[in-house]
Amino acid sequence: MKVQHSIVNNSKLNSVPVVNGQIVYVKDTHDLYFDVDNTRTKATDIIFVDTLQERDAIQSPTPNKVYCVLETNYFYRYENDSWQLIGGDVTKSYVDDNFLKKTNTTAFTPTENYHPATKKYVDDSLASYTPPAADVEFDNTGTEIEATTVEEAIIELNTKIGNLNTLIEEINGE
């Protein structure tokens, strides 16, 4: 499953299409939603376990809860008597720790803010990320927009009024 990430304000959450594998972060309420099986589920609790073995040893997993396995930083939910992967990514620290264990070397310490191994580089990359929207249809009825997909609509709006992310940040006072 390809994981997509979206960032939106709560007032616009309903306008974000449900896309399997999508994680939606609502930045003004700090809520988190997962799109799985054409359904959007709000993450109300995340239960942390250290290892996959510890997750598998849970005798009665709680339905509709999200479990994060810390050794991999992958998210799961328990459904139909099995664990379902719903997203996540291996973090830099996990990669570094496992790389160091295998190679017996010391970790690289970057000296510049824009080196790919720095938090600033990652934060800036995430802030400028726009999830792919090429195949998501856009209903332009009642608008002056000619686009028929979300991606085309974003391009058209950016051309007409400027970068949407920048405008939203200005409106939110960021």
N, C-alpha and C positions, 0 to 999 in steps of 0.2 A: 504494500500500500504506500503510495506516495503521500507524504505529509505536507500540507500547505498550512501557512500561518497567516492570519488576518488580524488587523488591529482596527478597532472601530469604537466610536462612542455609543453608549447605551441607546440613545435615541435612534441610531441607525442600524442596530443589531438585526432587526427584522428585514432589512433590505439586503443583507448579506445572504446569498443563496447557500443552501445546505449542500456541501460537497464532501463526499466520503473521504476521510483522512484529514479533514481540515480542523485546525485548532484556532479558535477565535478568542482573542483577548480583548475585553472591554475595558479601555484604559481609564474611563472616568469612574467606573464602579469597581475595577480590579477583579471582575468576574472572568471565569474561564469556561469555554464551551468546547465540546468535542463533537464532531459530525461523524457518526458511524451508522451504517445501514440506513442511510437516508433520514436519519433522525439526529437532531441537535440535543445534546444532553449537557446540562450545567454541572460542572465539577463542584460539588458542594463540600466534599471531603477528599483529601488525598491521604491515603494510608501508605506510609513509608516502610519498606522492608529492606534489609541489607543485601540479600542475595536471591537469586532465582530459587535456590533450594528452600530458603525460608518462605518465599511466596508459595511454593508448591506444597509446603508442609501445613499450610493453613487448612484446618479441617472444615470450617464453614465460612467461606468467603462471603462478605456482605454484598448483595446485589446492588447495582447502581452506584457503587463506590469506585473510585479510581485508585489503583495501587501503583506506586512508583518503586521500581527496583533500583536501589541506590548504586549497585555495582555497575549498572549499564545506563541508568537514567531513562529507561523505557517505561511507558505507561501501559497498564493493562486493566481490563475489567473482567469479572467472572460472569459468564453467560452460557446457558445451555450446558452446564457441567464441564466447561473448559475455559481456559484463560484466552482472552482475545486481546491481541496487541492493538492499541489505539493511538500510539504515537510516541514520540520521544526521539532523542538523539544522544549519541555518545558525546559527553562533554570533554573539553580539553584536559581537565584534570584526570579523568578516567584514562584517556589515551596516554597522557604523560606517565601516570603511575604504572600502567601495564607495559609501556615501552621501556621504562626504567628498570622494571623487574626483569625483563628479558635481555636487556643490553648492558646492565650495570654501568650506565653513564649518568652524568648529572644533567639536570634540566637546563634548557636554554633560557637565558634571561634577555629579552629584547631591550635594546637601548633607545628605540624610537617609538613614538606614539602610533605611527601608522604601519608598523610591522604586523604581518598577519597573526603573530602570536600574542598580541596585546589585547586587553579587554576593550580599549578604546576603538581599535580597528573592528572588533566584532560588534560592539555596540553601534558604531556608525554604519556598519554594513546592514545590521538588522533594522535600523531606523530608516534606511533608504530602500528597504526591500518592499516590493509590490508583488503580491501573489499573482501567478498566471491566471488570466481571465479570458483567454482566447476563445474557449468553447462555451462559455456561459452566456446564454441569451439575455438580451436586455430589451425590455418592453418600452419602446420610446413613445407610446401613445400619450398624448397630452403634453409632450415636451417639444422643444424646438431642436432636439438632437436627432440626427439622421442615423446614428449608429444602431446596429442591431445586436452587437455583443458588448459585454462589459468592457473588454479591452479596448474596442473601438470607441466606446463612450468615454472612457478615461482619456484616451488620446485626443478626442474631439474637445472635451472640456478643458484639458490642459492647453490646447491650442487657443481656445476662446477666452479663457479666464486666468490661465496660469496653473502652476503646479498645485494639485488638490491637497497633497500632504502639507505643503507650506501654508496654504490658506487655512486648513483645519487647525494647524498649530497656532497660527495667528489668532484665530477666533477663540481658541481655548486659552490664550494668553501664555503660550509656551515660547 
